[in-house]
């Protein structure tokens, strides 16, 4: 009986409505990073580094989130 309940729980998707906001925030961070990199006269190195780290964290979180939907 326990094995049947465990197998049925494994097939359930982990999608939540907050996941859409995570993807939108990731896109906004990527756009902000591109705008920072395209500045001509002076580049803000601290902002570029911070947004790069934030983008990497959000990309990893999005990957884990989407892999929870599929598998």
Secondary structure by P-SEA (a helix, b strand, c coil): caaaaaaaaaaccccccaaaaaaaaaaaaaaaaaaaaacccccaaaaaaaaaaaaaaaaaaaaaaaaaacc
